[in-house]
Amino acid sequence: MILSDKDIKKALKEGRISIDPLFPNSIQPASVDVHLGPDFLIFRTDSHVCIDPQEPIDDMMEEVRINEGRQFIIHPGQFALGMTYEIIGVADDMVGRLEGKSSLGRIGLIIHATAGYLDPGNRLKMTLELHNVSNLPIKLYYKMPIAQMSFTPLSSKAEHPYNKEGLNSKYYGAMKPQASHYWKNFKKNNEWITFK
């Protein structure tokens, strides 16, 4: 069951959802509008020919930061990691889901490729996996409404929320875009599992 505006406000008061800051008029009938933060990661295309998911890729990416009143231009076919301006959290008995904005989808901007899920017990700036599928560059402005969050209560509290040790929680509490840590899935008990 997705929370209505009334229940979102109630969950915010109870501390089961946290959104900091909460912009005026952001609460919609069944979601909360969230805004674009200033930090991005983009792939360098000058020195690498292939991404290997078994290897760290931090050195393949470049940080970009925009200031108030400035824009980030995402080119046709380009992929970039961004973040929400807001820090969003949910209690151990709640999940959040990030969805794109229809008006941005209509100009060819995909807001997230796969990572639209906020696990129980996590609190962070949501990652935006931005992709321009149009044939024209798109300007993105700092603090523009970029996506919306909906919230769903669980049937009971999670036994092992995302913030507990031992879960291999790679992105807990992220405040800046992070390159993929998928390669960590290949290391078990200090031994590498390879598929090569």
RODO-2510 file (C-alpha; in nm, 4 decimals, decimal comma):
residues 196
     n   res          X          Y          Z
     1     m     0,0000     0,0000     0,0000
     2     i     0,1489     0,3333    -0,1083
     3     l     0,1104     0,6162     0,1414
     4     s    -0,1210     0,9054     0,0569
     5     d    -0,0280     1,2687     0,1194
     6     k    -0,2094     1,2525     0,4544
     7     d    -0,0159     0,9423     0,5614
     8     i     0,3157     1,0828     0,4338
     9     k     0,2636     1,3872     0,6594
    10     k     0,1794     1,1568     0,9509
    11     a     0,4891     0,9396     0,8898
    12     l     0,7060     1,2535     0,8738
    13     k     0,5712     1,3683     1,2124
    14     e     0,6298     1,0208     1,3600
    15     g     0,9851     1,0044     1,2229
    16     r     0,9181     0,6966     1,0076
    17     i     1,0117     0,9095     0,7051
    18     s     1,2682     1,1901     0,7091
    19     i     1,3260     1,4417     0,4286
    20     d     1,5791     1,7179     0,4885
    21     p     1,5079     1,9799     0,3716
    22     l     1,1403     1,9432     0,2869
    23     f     1,0646     2,2063     0,0225
    24     p     0,7281     2,3912     0,0453
    25     n     0,4534     2,2316    -0,1657
    26     s     0,6666     1,9201    -0,2315
    27     i     0,4093     1,6761    -0,0952
    28     q     0,1937     1,5491    -0,3818
    29     p    -0,1174     1,3231    -0,3578
    30     a     0,0918     1,0044    -0,3129
    31     s     0,4564     1,1144    -0,3353
    32     v     0,7073     1,3850    -0,2454
    33     d     0,8919     1,5846    -0,5116
    34     v     1,2705     1,5808    -0,4686
    35     h     1,5290     1,8113    -0,6225
    36     l     1,8621     1,7892    -0,8024
    37     g     2,1781     1,8177    -0,5956
    38     p     2,5023     1,9806    -0,7166
    39     d     2,7266     1,6737    -0,7519
    40     f     2,7690     1,4398    -1,0497
    41     l     2,9963     1,1585    -1,1622
    42     i     3,0546     1,1058    -1,5324
    43     f     3,2577     0,8438    -1,7163
    44     r     3,5892     0,9478    -1,8653
    45     t     3,5994     0,8154    -2,2178
    46     d     3,9617     0,8961    -2,2926
    47     s     4,1500     0,6092    -2,1298
    48     h     3,9222     0,3070    -2,0895
    49     v     3,7643     0,0855    -2,3502
    50     c     3,5634    -0,1541    -2,1332
    51     i     3,4001    -0,1707    -1,7906
    52     d     3,4733    -0,4913    -1,5980
    53     p     3,2187    -0,5349    -1,3151
    54     q     3,4754    -0,7436    -1,1233
    55     e     3,7071    -0,4411    -1,0971
    56     p     3,6740    -0,1053    -0,9170
    57     i     3,5859     0,1759    -1,1577
    58     d     3,6471     0,4880    -0,9478
    59     d     3,9400     0,5921    -1,1684
    60     m     3,7146     0,5750    -1,4753
    61     m     3,4905     0,8508    -1,3402
    62     e     3,5234     1,2249    -1,3017
    63     e     3,3498     1,4478    -1,0454
    64     v     3,1514     1,7495    -1,1642
    65     r     2,9892     2,0084    -0,9353
    66     i     2,7460     2,2834    -1,0302
    67     n     2,6637     2,5920    -0,8257
    68     e     2,3405     2,7818    -0,7687
    69     g     2,2099     2,9237    -1,0961
    70     r     2,4354     2,6995    -1,3050
    71     q     2,3429     2,4005    -1,5158
    72     f     2,4782     2,0544    -1,5940
    73     i     2,4393     1,9648    -1,9604
    74     i     2,3769     1,5969    -2,0281
    75     h     2,4444     1,5118    -2,3911
    76     p     2,2586     1,2631    -2,6146
    77     g     2,3444     0,9098    -2,5067
    78     q     2,5371     1,0325    -2,2020
    79     f     2,5058     0,8652    -1,8625
    80     a     2,5767     1,0463    -1,5357
    81     l     2,5323     0,9727    -1,1674
    82     g     2,3693     1,2496    -0,9663
    83     m     2,2071     1,2824    -0,6252
    84     t     1,8974     1,4339    -0,4771
    85     y     1,9420     1,7596    -0,2891
    86     e     1,7390     1,6141    -0,0024
    87     i     1,8606     1,3576     0,2486
    88     i     1,5843     1,0960     0,2633
    89     g     1,5422     0,8259     0,5253
    90     v     1,2952     0,5572     0,6216
    91     a     1,2410     0,3586     0,9404
    92     d     1,2906    -0,0176     0,9679
    93     d     0,9252    -0,0767     0,8738
    94     m     0,9155     0,1359     0,5559
    95     v     1,0594     0,1433     0,2028
    96     g     1,0857     0,4308    -0,0415
    97     r     1,0771     0,4263    -0,4198
    98     l     1,2226     0,6889    -0,6524
    99     e     1,0332     0,7589    -0,9739
   100     g     1,0968     0,9988    -1,2593
   101     k     0,8889     1,3017    -1,3480
   102     s     0,6613     1,2614    -1,6493
   103     s     0,7520     1,6010    -1,7937
   104     l     1,1242     1,5137    -1,7889
   105     g     1,0587     1,1728    -1,9421
   106     r     0,8820     1,3494    -2,2281
   107     i     1,2038     1,5301    -2,3198
   108     g     1,4073     1,2087    -2,3113
   109     l     1,5565     1,2189    -1,9612
   110     i     1,5651     0,8921    -1,7679
   111     i     1,6092     0,9582    -1,3953
   112     h     1,7109     0,6143    -1,2744
   113     a     1,8217     0,3009    -1,4550
   114     t     1,7626     0,0510    -1,1738
   115     a     1,8439     0,1964    -0,8317
   116     g     1,5168     0,3538    -0,7302
   117     y     1,4784     0,1667    -0,4026
   118     l     1,5333     0,3040    -0,0506
   119     d     1,5824     0,0108     0,1871
   120     p     1,4409    -0,0017     0,5413
   121     g     1,6722     0,1776     0,7832
   122     n     1,8672     0,3709     0,5206
   123     r     1,9109     0,7492     0,5161
   124     l     2,0971     0,9145     0,2295
   125     k     2,0799     1,1346    -0,0756
   126     m     1,9163     0,9177    -0,3401
   127     t     2,1321     0,8259    -0,6384
   128     l     2,0088     0,9425    -0,9775
   129     e     2,1230     0,7306    -1,2736
   130     l     2,0646     0,9948    -1,5376
   131     h     2,0537     0,9066    -1,9070
   132     n     1,9695     1,1325    -2,1995
   133     v     1,7891     0,9175    -2,4579
   134     s     1,6916     1,2160    -2,6741
   135     n     1,8931     1,3414    -2,9711
   136     l     1,9512     1,6856    -2,8144
   137     p     2,1490     1,8025    -2,5084
   138     i     1,9397     1,8667    -2,1953
   139     k     2,0179     2,1344    -1,9343
   140     l     1,9724     2,0277    -1,5724
   141     y     1,9622     2,2983    -1,3048
   142     y     2,0705     2,2793    -0,9412
   143     k     1,7661     2,2328    -0,7126
   144     m     1,5205     2,1779    -1,0006
   145     p     1,2466     1,9213    -0,9226
   146     i     1,3993     1,6028    -1,0651
   147     a     1,2046     1,3047    -0,9287
   148     q     0,9456     1,1933    -0,6770
   149     m     0,9549     0,9559    -0,3813
   150     s     0,6700     0,7281    -0,2828
   151     f     0,6628     0,5301     0,0405
   152     t     0,5247     0,1891     0,1319
   153     p     0,4985     0,0414     0,4823
   154     l     0,6241    -0,3143     0,5347
   155     s     0,4061    -0,5844     0,6872
   156     s     0,6474    -0,5805     0,9852
   157     k     0,9845    -0,4298     1,0768
   158     a     1,2806    -0,5659     0,8810
   159     e     1,4873    -0,8080     1,0921
   160     h     1,8055    -0,6841     0,9272
   161     p     1,7580    -0,3242     0,8094
   162     y     2,0071    -0,1712     0,5685
   163     n     2,1940     0,0113     0,8453
   164     k     2,2916    -0,3070     1,0336
   165     e     2,6393    -0,4576     1,0095
   166     g     2,6955    -0,7767     0,8158
   167     l     2,4664    -0,6964     0,5235
   168     n     2,7389    -0,5759     0,2859
   169     s     2,5510    -0,2455     0,2559
   170     k     2,7685    -0,0724    -0,0022
   171     y     2,6013     0,2689    -0,0198
   172     y     2,4596     0,3232     0,3297
   173     g     2,4366     0,6923     0,4153
   174     a     2,5787     0,8128     0,0807
   175     m     2,5924     1,1921     0,0537
   176     k     2,7734     1,2169    -0,2835
   177     p     2,7494     1,0093    -0,6009
   178     q     2,9555     0,6919    -0,5752
   179     a     3,0893     0,4770    -0,8551
   180     s     2,9609     0,1206    -0,8673
   181     h     3,0857    -0,1086    -0,5910
   182     y     2,9512    -0,4155    -0,7676
   183     w     3,3031    -0,5594    -0,7741
   184     k     3,2739    -0,6167    -0,3976
   185     n     3,0210    -0,8925    -0,4717
   186     f     3,3048    -1,1019    -0,6116
   187     k     3,5064    -1,1034    -0,2900
   188     k     3,3916    -1,3610    -0,0338
   189     n     3,5944    -1,4464     0,2782
   190     n     3,8964    -1,2624     0,1343
   191     e     3,8915    -1,4805    -0,1768
   192     w     3,7978    -1,3593    -0,5219
   193     i     3,5214    -1,5360    -0,7091
   194     t     3,5870    -1,4917    -1,0790
   195     f     3,3934    -1,5725    -1,3926
   196     k     3,6826    -1,5209    -1,6318
***
